[in-house]
Amino acid sequence: MNLLANAGIPVRTVSQFKIMHDKVIIADGRDVEVGSFNYTRAADRSNSENVIVIRGDRAIAQRYLQHWESRWQMGTDWKPTY
């Protein structure tokens, strides 16, 4: 998180949940990728993971965006520790 914040990318943390495990990509307001997949070598090569890509469905993309925005609003800005 420090790497992102130090690069000027806004980062927030949400304390209302024990674990935030949401993984979703919303592209161009119409495509959604969601699933358990972590973007790591282990996920790619040795874990049991799932991912689904939904293309061209603006309504679904909007619902995922609303969910993401609700979590963003709950968050507080991350301050880099180094």
Long-range contacts (C-beta under 8 A, 24 or more apart in sequence): 1-78, 1-80, 2-80, 2-81, 2-82, 5-78, 5-79, 5-80, 6-80, 10-77, 11-77, 11-78, 12-72, 12-75, 12-76, 12-77, 12-78, 13-75, 13-76, 13-78, 14-71, 14-74, 14-75, 14-76, 15-76, 16-74, 20-71, 22-67, 22-68, 22-71, 24-64, 24-67, 24-68, 26-61, 26-64, 26-65, 26-68, 29-58, 29-61, 29-62, 29-65, 30-55, 30-56, 30-57, 30-58, 30-61, 31-55, 31-56, 31-61, 32-57, 32-60, 32-61, 32-64, 34-64
